[in-house]
Amino acid sequence: MPDQRVTSPPAAPISLGASEHASAEPVGLSKAIVFLFALACGATTANVYYAQSIAGPIADSLHLPRSLAGLIVTTTQLGYGLGLFFLVSLSDLVENRRLVLMTTSGTVLSLVWVAISLSAPSFLAASLVLGICAVGSQILVPLAVHLSPEKQRGQVIGSIMGGLVTGIMLSRPLASFLAAQLGWRAIFVLSAAIMLSVLLLLARSLPAWKPHPSRGYLMTLLSTLRLLATVRTLQRRAAYQGTLFAVFNLFWTGVPLMLHTRFGLGKIGIAAFALAGAAGALAAPIAGRVADKGGSTIGTGVVLLGSAIALLISGWGQAAGSILILVAAALILDGAVQANQVFGQRIVQSIDPRARGRLNAAYMTVVFLCGAAGSALGSLTYYHGGWWLTASVGALMALGIFLVFLTESPRSRLPVR
C-alpha cells in the first residue's frame, strides 16, 4: 500500500485517566497491516529467545566454558533491556516508521553477524546488538495504537500480542529442531532471511507517524522514569504483568528440566510440548475484544487467579505422571499471561497519547526485568526442590499479585501525590 503519514494530535495536558483526548479519531488499520504488525513483532521478538534452548551447542562450538554458557542468553537479554529503555522512548521523539525500519535493519545485520561468528567475544558482541535492535517490536505496539480508533485498540493490540507471543513460543522448539538437524547457526541464518523479508514488507506498507516532541532525548528518558514513579495505573499494570511474566518464565525454564527427568523426553519431545503450549497465544485476540468492551478490570482478576491455579495443576500433573494435565496447565498459564498483556497494554497506552513510547518503555522494561528474574528463579527452585517447589513458588507469586489487585480502587488510577 502507498506510504501514509499520520501526525500526532496537538499537545494537551497529560491525561491520567483511561481515556485520551485526541483532536481527530484515526481511520484505523486494515487487517493486512495488523497481520504485518503481528508478523513483525513475532519474528523480531523470537530473536531474543532462540539461543535459550541451544546455549550448550553454541558454547561448545565457540569454545566457551559451560560455566559461562549463561552469557549467551544473558547478553541478548541485556541488550534487549537496554533497547527497551533507550530506544523505545525515542518513538515519542522521531518519526516512528523510520525508527522501526532502522531497528529492523539492525536486526538483520546483527543476525548475520551472529551466524558467522567464530569466537565467543564476537558472538557475544553480536548478541548484544541483536538484543538492542530487537526492541523494534515494542515500537510497533504504540504505533499501532496511534493509528487505531479507540473502539478497535483492544482488538489490534490483541492481534499483535498474539503474533508476538507465538514468536516467543515457537522460537525455542524451532531452534532446537534446526540445531539438531543442521547445526546451531541454521536458526540465525533462517531468522536473518525472515527478518529481511519483514523489513521489505514494512518498508513497502508501514504507515508513517510523526510525533510533535516538546523535549530533548535526555529529558525524554527522565520523563520515562518520572512516569513510572508517579502514575499509579502504570505502576500497577507493570506490577501485574511483570509478576505474571516472571511466573511464565519460571514455568518455561523449569518445565523442560522436569519433562526430561520425570518423563524422559528429549529435545524433540520437549519441543512438541512447547508447540502445544503455544496455542495459549490464541487468548490474546479474545482478550482484545474483551478489553474493547470494558472488561479489562474483571478480566485481570480472572487471569491472575487463573495463573495461580495453572501452576497448582502443573504440580498435580507432574505427580500424576500426566503430560496431558501439564499441557492443560501450560495452555491456561500462557493464555492468562497473554490476555493480561493485552489488558495492560490497552490501559497503559490510553494514559497519555503523547507519551505512548515512554509509557511502553517504562512498562516493558519492568516486565522484562521481572521475566529475567523469573527465569533465574525457575532454575534455582527446580534444582533445590524439584517441580513441586517451582510450581508452589509460581502459584504463590500469582496469588500474591492477585491479592494486590484486589486492593485496586479508582484512586489507584491517579498519579502519586
C-alpha positions, 0 to 999 in steps of 0.5 A: 500500500502507498506510504501514509503519514499520520501526525500526532494530535496537538499537545494537551495536558497529560491525561491520567485517566483511561481515556485520551483526548485526541483532536481527530479519531484515526481511520484505523488499520486494515487487517493486512497491516495488523497481520504485518504488525503481528508478523513483525513483532513475532519474528523480531521478538523470537530473536531474543529467545532462540539461543535459550534452548541451544546455549550448550551447542553454541558454547561448545562450538565457540569454545566457551566454558559451560560455566559461562554458557549463561552469557549467551542468553544473558547478553541478548537479554541485556541488550534487549533491556537496554533497547527497551529503555533507550530506544523505545522512548525515542518513538515519542521523539522521531518519526516512528516508521523510520525508527522501526525500519532502522531497528529492523535493519539492525536486526538483520545485520546483527543476525548475520553477524551472529551466524558467522561468528567464530569466537565467543567475544564476537558472538557475544558482541553480536548478541548484544546488538541483536538484543538492542535492535530487537526492541523494534517490536515494542515500537510497533505496539504504540504505533499501532495504537496511534493509528487505531480508533479507540473502539478497535485498540483492544482488538489490534493490540490483541492481534499483535500480542498474539503474533508476538507471543507465538514468536516467543513460543515457537522460537525455542522448539524451532531452534532446537529442531534446526540445531539438531538437524543442521547445526546451531547457526541454521536458526540465525541464518533462517531468522536473518532471511525472515527478518529481511523479508519483514523489513521489505514488507514494512518498508513497502506498507508501514504507515508513517507517524510523526510525533510533535516532541516538546523535549530533548532525548535526555529529558525524554528518558527522565520523563520515562522514569518520572512516569513510572514513579508517579502514575499509579495505573502504570505502576500497577499494570507493570506490577501485574504483568511483570509478576505474571511474566516472571511466573511464565518464565519460571514455568518455561525454564523449569518445565523442560528440566522436569519433562526430561527427568520425570518423563524422559523426553528429549529435545524433540519431545520437549519441543512438541510440548512447547508447540502445544503450549503455544496455542495459549497465544490464541487468548490474546485476540479474545482478550482484545475484544474483551478489553474493547468492551470494558472488561479489562478490570474483571478480566485481570482478576480472572487471569491472575487467579487463573495463573495461580491455579495453572501452576497448582495443576502443573504440580498435580500433573507432574505427580500424576505422571500426566503430560496431558494435565501439564499441557492443560496447565501450560495452555491456561498459564500462557493464555492468562499471561497473554490476555493480561498483556493485552489488558495492560497494554490497552490501559497503559497506552490510553494514559497519555497519547503523547507519551505512548513510547515512554509509557511502553518503555517504562512498562516493558522494561519492568516486565522484562526485568521481572521475566529475567528474574523469573527465569533465574528463579525457575532454575534455582527452585527446580534444582533445590526442590524439584517441580513441586517447589517451582510450581508452589513458588509460581502459584504463590507469586500469582496469588500474591499479585492477585491479592494486590489487585484486589486492593485496586480502587479508582484512586489507584488510577491517579498519579502519586501525590 
